[in-house]
Amino acid sequence: MESMATGAWMCSVPVTRGPRDVSILEHHHQSASSSGERVGSWGSVRISRRWAALVLPIASSIAALQPLPATAEDIREGGKVVLRTRKGCGLGVSRYPDFVYNAEGGGGSGNALQMPDGRWHVQFDASEVTIPAVGYNTTTLLGVPLPPPIRIDIVPDMLQGIVDRDSGKVELSFQAKFYFSAGPLYRPPPLIVDTLLTTESTQGEFRGGTGSRLDNHGNCRLVGVARLAPIDDLFMSTFLALPSECLADMSANFSFTA
């Protein structure tokens, strides 16, 4: 079956015509010829330029559906962020007095994307974030160094969130496993810590704290309260009175690079 271009591409579609259809088409052909219109052929069917007037607007509508370029509001500026943990941190577990904890030397790097509202979304690779262990060399309890057999290793699973560099407000979702141990003979299952670290105030059932926003040097204090679920260890669950709460108090520094 033949096809013809009338200002836009048209598809050839097989059509079964009855006698009445043919008579209607012949009448259209005679009207078009008497009015002096130019006509072409589509098999045995005659098509006038009137059909082009119907097809062209459809083609234009299809072209208008093509995706538009991204607007300026959709564009984000990318960069890198570095987090460093500092001295003067704290850790509170259950109803026991808080540990005074020196986390200097920890931290990690991540990606930073500036959002349309000017804030930055930061995401760290948890496998590369290091947090010094809570132990004899880093921690004191009531002014006394933690006894050497006792140690808490902190293994991050997630660290990401929002940094507002204009207001200084920071909120990071933090998930980690806390591995308690008392020498090689006692290693219970880890405590799961899932909290929102914030430069604002946070309050749990009986634990709470207040952070401090970023200063001009990128220093801040992040606090977060996490609910601790019982673990499969009778001694530890009893000793910590699980379920209970944990308070994380982190002194940190943020720096951004392009």
N, C-alpha and C positions, 0 to 999 in steps of 0.2 A: 504494500500500500504506500502511495506517495505521501510526502509531507511538504509543507510550504512555510517559509518565514514571513510573518506579517508584522515585523517590528519586535517580536518576542518569539522564543522557541515554543512550539506546540507539539504535543505528543500525538502520534497516530494511534487511535484506539479503534479496534474492530467494532463495527456497529451493524446490527441486524435491523433492516428497515422493512416496514410493511408498505403497502400501496399508498396508505394515507400519508405516511412520512415523506414518500417520494413526491407526492403531489404538493405538499407544503414547501419542500425545498425548491421544486421547479417554480412555484409561484414567487418565492423569494428571488430566484435567479432572474425571472422576467422583470420584476420590479427594479432590481439593481441595474439591469441592462438598460431599461427605459429611462432611468435617472442619470445615465452616463457614468456610473461608478465603474472603477476598474475592478475586475474580478479575476480570481485565479482558480485553480482546480485542486481539489482534494479527493482523488479517485473520481467518482462520478458525482461528488458533491461540490457545488460552487460556493466559494467563500468571498465575501466583500470586505472592503476596508473597515466596515463597521465592527467586524470581529476584533480587529486590532485595537480599537478603542476600548474594548472590554478586557483584552488580555494585558495591555501595557500597564494599567493601574495595578493589576494583581502582581506583576513582576516587580513593580516599584515597591509594593508593600512587603514582598519577600526580602528585597534588598535591605529594607529598613529594619528587619529583624536581626541583622548581623550584630554581634556583641560590640559594645562601645568600649573605648579605651578606659582604663582605670582612672578615676577622678583623684584629685590631690588628697581628698580625705581618706582614700584607701591606701595611700602610700605610707610605709613605715620606714624610718631610718634605723639601720642596724649598727651594732657595735659589740664590744666586749665589756664584761664586768668582772671585777676581781673582788672576792670577799676574803678578808683576813680576820681571824678571831684573835682577841687580845686578852690582856690580864684583866683581873677584876670581874670574872664571871662567877656564877653561882648555880647550884643544883640542889633542889629540895625534893626529897622523896618521902611520901606518906606524911606522917606527923612528926618526923624526926627533924632536928635542927638542920638548917641549910649548910651545905658544904661551900666553902670558899675555894674557888677553882680558877686556876690559871690556864687558859686555853691558848696562850700565845704560841704562834707558829702554825696554827691550823688554818683551814679555809680552802678555797678553790676558785677556779675561773668558770665563766659561763657566757652565754649569749644574751644580748640585750636588744630589745626592739622597742623603739619609741612609738607609742600609740597616738591616734589622732588627737586625744585630749592632752598630750604632752607628757603623760606618765610613761614609765618604762616597764615593760614586762621582762623579767629576768628569769633565766632557767639554767641551773647548774647541772653538770654531769655528776650524779651522786657517787659514781664509782671513783671519781677523782677528788671528791671533797673529803678532807681529813680533819678529824677533831681529836685532839690529844686525849688520851685515856685519863679517867679519874683514878688517881692512885697516890702513892707516897710522895712522888716528886712534884705533883701538881695540885694537891688538894689538902686542905686542913678542915677539921671539924672541931669547933669550939677552941680554935687556936692550936690544936694538936694535929700534926701530920697524920694522914690516914694510915693505919697499920699496914705494913708491906704485903701481907697475904691478900688484902682486900683490893679489888681492882674492878673498874667498870669500863669496858671498851664500848665506844659509841660508833656504830656503823650506819651512816646515812643511807636511806633508800630514796628520798626525794627532797629537793630543795628548790622551790620556785615561787614566784609571786610578783608583786607590784612595788616599784620604787618611784615615789614622787620627789624628784630632785628639787622642785621649787618649794614645796612645803616641808620636805624632809621626812614625810611619813613613809614607813616601810611596812609591808605585810607579806610574810613568806610562809607558804605551806611547808611544814617540816615533818618528815616521817623517818624514823630510825629504829634500830634495834639496840637495846642496852644490855650488854652481856656482863652480868655479875660473875665474879669468881673469887674464891678464897684459896689460892694455891692450886696445884694441879689436881687435887682430889675432889674439889667441889666446883662444878660448873653447871648451874641450873639452866633451863631454857631462857631465852632472852625476854626482857620486857619490851613490849611494843609501844613506842611513843609516837603519837600522831597529834600535832598541835599547830596552831597558827602563831608564828612568831611576829610580834608587832612592836612598834615604837610607842604605841598608845598604852592604855591600861587594860588589864585582863584579870578576870576573877573566876575561879572555880567554886567548888562547894566550900572548901576551907583553905585553898591556896590562891594567892593572887600577887600581882606585881604591876609596876609601872615602868615603861621604857622611856627612852629619850630619842628625839628625832635627829636626823642627820645634821651635823654642823658644817661649817665651811670647809672642813678638812675631810669630810666623809665619815666621821666617827658617829656611832649611835649605840643605843642599848636596846636589845630585843628581848622581849619576855613572852612566855607562852605556858599555858597550863594544859596538861594532858591527863586524860583518864587512863589509869593503869588497870587492865583486866587481870584476873587470876591466871596463874600459869600452872603447868603440870609439875609442880614441885611443892609439896606440903610445907616444908620448912620455910621457903622464901615467901610463899603466899601468906603464911602465918606471921612471919617476922615483919613483913611490910603491911600487914592487915589489908591485903588485897580483897576486893577492888579498892583502889585508893587514887591519889593524885600525885603528879610530878610537876614541879615548877622548873622551867629552864630559864636562866638569866644569862644572856650572852652579850658581852661587849664586843663590838665588831667595827670594821672599817670597810667602806665600799669605794671603789675607784672605777671610773668608766673610761674607755678608750674607743676611738673610732674603728 
